[in-house]
Amino acid sequence: MKQLFDTLFSVILLLLFGWFILLCIFLAGADTASSGLFLQKRVGQYGKLFHIYKIRTMHTITCKISGFGMFLRKSKIDELPQLVNVLFGEMSFVGPRPDIPGYYDNLEGENRQILELKPGITSEASLKYFNEEQLLSVQNNPKEYNDTVIFPDKVKMNLEYYYKKSIKEDLRVIYGTVCFFLKVIR
């Protein structure tokens, strides 16, 4: 049921907003001197690596976030191409945010059950850490803070989702995400 929901909803959203995503990719390409698209290997379901799609936000020459890129990141519009990942079955709408190798793929014991889930566009953890970049930027040791505070909390929250996953729970998280997003863009 979840796969059917993901496929149908991603097709509908891509039909409605595909033009907007392509426009943003084009503008980001001009702004960052690139193709406008960013691909990165992430850990997916069962620890399998896949390429996540995002709109490029960093300039290819200066390696700094561009002006338009800052807007894309803050609004999370840079994440919209992940609808294609959902359509391809690599991601779901709700699930743990996919991380780079070295985190979820290194989980042990009960926590490894998180790898049974498809990574998601949104989750309770992604809402809680919506401003993760900003939070890390004020830390003396951002990697250590991520590894000892943020990541363990995300694992805990994602494991809770693993045990209560259902269409009803997914709809609750999606509703919360839409409400949160509407509050942020005001």
C-alpha positions as CSV (number, residue, x, y, z in Angstrom):
1,M,0.0,0.0,0.0
2,K,2.8,2.4,0.9
3,Q,4.6,1.8,-2.4
4,L,1.4,2.4,-4.3
5,F,0.8,5.7,-2.4
6,D,4.4,6.8,-3.0
7,T,4.2,6.1,-6.7
8,L,0.9,7.7,-7.3
9,F,1.6,10.7,-5.2
10,S,5.1,11.3,-6.8
11,V,3.5,11.1,-10.3
12,I,0.9,13.6,-9.3
13,L,3.3,16.0,-7.7
14,L,5.8,15.7,-10.6
15,L,3.0,16.5,-13.1
16,L,1.9,19.5,-11.1
17,F,5.3,20.8,-10.1
18,G,7.8,19.4,-12.6
19,W,7.9,22.7,-14.5
20,F,8.8,24.5,-11.3
21,I,11.5,22.0,-10.4
22,L,13.0,22.3,-13.9
23,L,12.8,26.1,-13.7
24,C,14.7,26.0,-10.3
25,I,17.3,23.6,-11.8
26,F,17.8,26.0,-14.7
27,L,18.1,29.0,-12.4
28,A,20.4,27.1,-10.1
29,G,22.6,26.1,-13.0
30,A,23.0,29.7,-14.1
31,D,23.6,30.8,-10.4
32,T,26.2,28.0,-9.7
33,A,27.9,27.7,-13.1
34,S,26.8,24.0,-13.3
35,S,24.1,21.8,-14.6
36,G,21.9,22.9,-11.7
37,L,21.5,19.3,-10.5
38,F,23.4,17.7,-7.6
39,L,23.8,13.9,-7.2
40,Q,25.3,12.3,-4.2
41,K,25.6,8.7,-3.0
42,R,23.4,8.0,0.0
43,V,22.6,4.9,2.0
44,G,19.2,3.5,1.2
45,Q,17.1,0.6,2.2
46,Y,19.0,-2.5,3.4
47,G,22.2,-0.3,3.2
48,K,22.2,-0.2,-0.6
49,L,23.7,2.9,-2.0
50,F,21.8,5.1,-4.4
51,H,22.1,8.5,-6.0
52,I,20.0,11.2,-4.4
53,Y,18.8,14.1,-6.6
54,K,18.9,17.7,-5.3
55,I,19.1,21.1,-6.9
56,R,22.6,22.4,-6.7
57,T,23.1,25.2,-4.2
58,M,26.9,25.6,-4.1
59,H,28.9,27.4,-6.8
60,T,31.2,25.0,-8.6
61,I,34.2,27.4,-8.6
62,T,34.0,29.2,-5.3
63,C,32.5,26.2,-3.4
64,K,30.2,28.6,-1.5
65,I,26.5,28.6,-1.2
66,S,25.0,30.9,-3.8
67,G,22.4,33.5,-3.1
68,F,19.7,31.5,-4.9
69,G,21.1,28.4,-3.3
70,M,20.6,29.9,0.2
71,F,16.9,30.4,-0.6
72,L,16.6,26.9,-2.0
73,R,18.2,25.4,1.1
74,K,16.2,27.4,3.6
75,S,12.9,26.7,1.8
76,K,14.0,23.0,1.2
77,I,13.0,23.5,-2.5
78,D,16.4,22.0,-3.3
79,E,15.0,18.6,-2.1
80,L,12.1,18.5,-4.7
81,P,14.0,16.5,-7.3
82,Q,13.8,13.6,-4.7
83,L,10.3,13.0,-6.1
84,V,12.1,11.2,-8.9
85,N,13.9,9.0,-6.2
86,V,10.4,8.2,-4.8
87,L,9.1,7.4,-8.3
88,F,12.0,5.1,-8.9
89,G,11.3,3.3,-5.6
90,E,14.6,4.3,-4.0
91,M,12.9,6.6,-1.4
92,S,9.5,7.0,0.2
93,F,7.7,10.2,1.2
94,V,8.1,9.3,4.9
95,G,11.1,7.6,6.3
96,P,14.6,8.3,7.8
97,R,16.4,11.0,5.7
98,P,19.1,9.2,3.7
99,D,22.6,9.9,5.0
100,I,26.0,9.6,3.5
101,P,27.9,6.4,4.0
102,G,29.4,6.0,7.5
103,Y,26.3,6.6,9.5
104,Y,23.2,4.4,9.0
105,D,25.2,1.7,7.4
106,N,27.3,1.4,10.6
107,L,24.3,1.0,12.9
108,E,24.4,-2.1,15.2
109,G,21.9,-4.2,17.0
110,E,18.3,-3.2,17.1
111,N,19.1,0.2,15.4
112,R,19.9,-1.7,12.2
113,Q,16.2,-2.2,11.7
114,I,16.1,1.3,10.5
115,L,17.8,0.0,7.3
116,E,14.7,-2.0,6.5
117,L,12.9,1.3,5.9
118,K,13.2,3.2,2.6
119,P,14.7,6.6,3.2
120,G,12.2,9.4,3.1
121,I,11.7,12.9,2.0
122,T,10.4,13.8,5.4
123,S,10.3,12.4,8.9
124,E,9.8,13.6,12.5
125,A,13.6,13.8,12.8
126,S,13.9,16.0,9.7
127,L,11.3,18.3,11.1
128,K,13.0,18.5,14.4
129,Y,16.4,19.2,12.8
130,F,15.0,21.4,10.0
131,N,17.8,24.0,10.8
132,E,20.5,21.4,11.3
133,E,23.1,23.3,9.2
134,Q,22.5,26.4,11.3
135,L,22.7,24.4,14.5
136,L,26.0,22.8,13.5
137,S,27.5,26.1,12.3
138,V,27.5,27.5,15.9
139,Q,29.2,24.4,17.4
140,N,32.9,24.4,18.3
141,N,33.2,20.9,16.8
142,P,30.2,20.4,14.4
143,K,31.1,16.8,13.5
144,E,31.4,15.7,17.1
145,Y,28.1,17.4,18.0
146,N,26.5,15.7,15.0
147,D,27.9,12.3,16.0
148,T,27.2,12.5,19.7
149,V,23.9,14.5,19.9
150,I,22.1,14.9,16.6
151,F,22.6,11.6,14.9
152,P,21.8,9.4,18.0
153,D,18.6,11.4,18.5
154,K,17.7,10.9,14.8
155,V,18.4,7.1,15.2
156,K,16.1,7.1,18.3
157,M,13.3,8.9,16.4
158,N,13.6,6.8,13.3
159,L,13.6,3.6,15.3
160,E,10.3,4.8,17.0
161,Y,8.9,5.4,13.5
162,Y,10.0,1.8,12.5
163,Y,7.8,0.4,15.2
164,K,4.7,2.5,14.6
165,K,4.9,2.8,10.8
166,S,1.6,2.8,9.0
167,I,-0.3,4.8,6.3
168,K,-2.0,6.7,9.1
169,E,1.4,7.6,10.7
170,D,2.8,8.6,7.2
171,L,-0.2,10.9,6.6
172,R,0.3,12.4,10.0
173,V,3.9,13.2,9.3
174,I,3.1,14.5,5.8
175,Y,0.4,16.8,7.2
176,G,2.9,18.0,9.9
177,T,5.5,18.6,7.2
178,V,3.1,20.7,5.0
179,C,2.0,22.7,8.1
180,F,5.6,23.3,9.1
181,F,6.6,24.3,5.5
182,L,3.7,26.7,5.2
183,K,4.8,28.3,8.6
184,V,8.4,28.6,7.4
185,I,7.6,30.3,4.1
186,R,5.4,33.0,5.7
